[in-house]
């Protein structure tokens, strides 16, 4: 599913194609299910994107490896 978010770092519109269902997204956005519970199949970076719009590339460019 193609997800669009505005990055909290850059203000840019970013897209990521994630292996999620509309029902999962609805449970997070409308019913407040925790990210890790709504999307157990996603990586931490993918869940971060859903929450903040920050792509892994933006994260690395801003904060480095770790």
N, C-alpha and C positions, 0 to 999 in steps of 0.2 A: 504494500500500500504506500503510495507516495504521500509523504508528510511534508508540509511547508511550515516553517517557523521563522520568526525574526530573531536573529542572534542578539543576546543580551550584551555581547562584547562589541560587535561591530555595527549593529543596527541593520545589517544586510538580511535579505530574505534568502534563506537556505532551504534546500530540499534534500530529503533522504528517502530512499525506497527501503521500507522496513517490512519484515515478515510479521505483520500484525493484522488483526481483523478489526472491522469497524466496531464490533462488540467490545473488544479490549480497549480501544480508544475511548469509547463511550463510558466504560466503567471507570476509567481514570479521570476523564474530563468532567463528566456529569455527576458521578457518584463518589468521587474522592478516594477510590481505591489506590493504595500506595503503588508507586511506579514498579517496584520489584515484584509486587503481587499481580499487577495488571499485565506486566510484560516479562514473565520469568524466562522467556526464551531469548531476550535481547541482552546484548553486552552492556556493561556499564556506560560505555561511550554512546551507544544508541539510546539508552534511557536518558542520558544527559541531554542529548539532542532534543528529545521530546519535551523535556522540562524547560530547557533554556534556549534552544535554537542554536547552540554552539556545536559546530562540527568538530570532529577529531583534529582536523587540520588547524582550525582556529585555536583550539585548546593548546596544541603543540606550539604554534607560533607565539602564543601569549605566555604560556607557562613552562614550555620545554618538556623534557621527559619526566621530570618528577619531583 
